[in-house]
Amino acid sequence: MRHLALAILPALALAPSVRAQEADPLRLDEKRFATLHAQLCAASPETWESVPWRIDLLAAQGEAAAAKKLLFVWAMDGHPLACT
């Protein structure tokens, strides 16, 4: 009888946490993930994404001269996430 009680006690101890996990409104299941993913991916394009960025300085300079427009140069030093 004692062995049976020792086998049942851990199951009873875990039962409330299993029920609490199922009732958790923040639990991320497949349906909730799909909803959140759709909301995050459906964002409108940011303004900076409409800028015709170039990574080749000489080609950008040639384009700017041909279009008689100014050239904006963004240069930085260091790690892009400031992890130096």
N, C-alpha and C positions, 0 to 999 in steps of 0.2 A: 504494500500500500504506500509505503514511504517513497518508493521509486516512481510510482505513478504521480504522486504529488510533486516530486522534483521535476518531472517531465512537463507537468501542466503549468507550473508557476512561471517559467519564462514566456510561455505563450500568452498567459494572462497579462503579464507585464508589458508585452509588446502590443497587445490589442488596442489600447487607447491611442497610441501613436499612429497606428495604421488608420484608425478611424479619423483622427485629426488630420492626417495627410490627405485623405480623400475629400474632406470638407474644406480644405484650404482654398480660398478664392484666388490666391496668387499662384497656385500650382500650374505649371506650364505643360499642358497636354498638346496633342497634335492640332486640335481645332483652335485652341488659343494661340499657338505658335503661328498657324497659318493666318489668323486674323491680324496679329501684330506685325507679321512680316509684310502683309499686303499694305498695311497702314504706313509702315516705314519706307517701303519701296515706291509708293505712289506719290512721294513728295515732288513738288514742282521743281524744275531746274533752278539752281542758284544763279544769281547774277554773275558771279565770277566765272561760271561755266560758259557764258556767252562770249567771253573775251577770247579772241583768236591767239592763244598763247603759242609761242615758238620757243624751241630750245636751241636752235642754231642762230647765233647772234648775227653772223654775216648775211644769212638768208633773210632774217627779219629786217636788217638794215636796208637791204636791197628792196624789199617789199614796201617799207616805209618811205623810201626815197621815190619809188615809182608812183606811189599813191599820194605823195606830198603830205605825209602825215608824220606826227611825232612818234618817237620810239620810247616806250617805257621799259626800263631795265630794272628787274628785281633781282638783286644779288644778296646772298646771305653767307655767313660763315658759321660753321658749327653744325651740330647734329640737328635735323629738322624737328626732333621731339625735345630739344634742349637737354639731351642726356649726354653732357660732355664731362 
